[in-house]
Every structure is written in C-alpha cells, then in structure tokens.
C-alpha cells in the first residue's frame, strides 16, 4: 500500500528512495548516472558560459527523469498486467522511446558543447577552470551527492536524507569545509567552517539518525573526493 508523505522531509525521502531504487534495479540508470559523472568531470576542463552550463544540467536532468518515468511505467504495467497484453507492450515501448529521444538529444548537446573545445590546449583550459571556483564547487558537491547515493544504494538501511551508510550530511559538510579551505585560505574562516561541520555531525549522532562509523565514513568520503578534485584543478 502506498505511504502518504506526512511532511516535506518525507516527500524528499520518498523521491530519493525512488531514485535509489531505479539506480539499484535499472542497468540503464547506472549507465546514465555514470556518464553524467564523467561529463561533469570533463566539463571542469571547459570554459563553458553560464547558458552552456545550464544546457548541460538540463540535458542530464532530462535523461535521468525520462529513465525514472520509464521505470515507473514499467512497474505500473507489471502490476496491472500479469499476462501479455499488446497495450502493455505499447506502454513500455513508448516509455522506453522517451528515454531514447532524450539520450539522442544528449549526444547532440554533448557534441556541440565539447567537440570544438577538445582542440584547445589543456593547460589553458585548466588555467581558466582554476579561476572559476564557483564552477568547481557546484560540480564537486553534485559528484559527492552522487557518490553518497551510489554507496547508499548498496545498503538497505536509511535514506539519502536520514540514516544509512555513509552519512550524506557529513559528506556534504566536510566537502564544504575543504572547498572553503581551498578558496578562502583564511585560518579563522576555515576553523569556523570545521566547527560547523562538527556540529552537523554531532547533531546526526545525537538525534540517533547515524552512528559514529556512518558520519566518519561520510566525512572521509566528502573530504577525499573534494580534495582530489581541487588538487587537480587548482
């Protein structure tokens, strides 16, 4: 029986639970998210303008959303039709077709955005990226979030926003600490950001949402991924 969301946090948890389910059960979703991570990392080498970044994010979102809808349609059809029915086949094929259309669109968008820039000197690209900390910061946080979702998909405990291994709050909090450390390079500000991250971790433990090992795992994950990206591009 479907659970009705009691509040906004529950609504987010159910939505993320659906995303994790699709990632765990659908091979194409794993492919889409893996390609998305690779594309986002590759975009760090490109001097994309604001409208191009928006186009990139919209394109990735459309492909993932279409795959989620396709998964939902398949689940509903399987519930309603225990035996073969031509209309059920049509429903599944049309849903799969929407994924195909968005995927083809993503290929064209990727070609238009990346092709001309592949001939640019790598050193010039890296130099421009290092002068765009906001760009690196945003993509780093997305990659950390994806990493948390992937790891939590392997565990049946908790949700992205509550419980489970590793702690998503801890990963994001310490990722932000490392980002601040690279951008600001001010001891006082860095110390205050560490204090806030520790308070986030402490609140997750005190509330019983996470145990010590889960928040430590999240902190290590966020720290390592963010340090690696910023060491490469700054």
Secondary structure, 3 states (H helix, E strand, C coil): CCCCCCCHHHHHHHHHHHHHHHHHHCHHHHHHHHHHHHHHHHHCCCCCCHHHHHHHHHHHHHHHHHHHHHHHHHHHHHHHCCCCCHHHHHHHHHHHHHHHHHHHHHHHHHHHHHCHHHHCCHHHHHHHHHCCHHHHHHHHHHHHHHHHHHHHHCCCCCCCCCCCCCCHHHHHHHHHHHHHHHHCCCHHHHHHHHHHHHHHHHHHHHCCCCCHHHHHHHHHHHHHHHHHHHHHHC
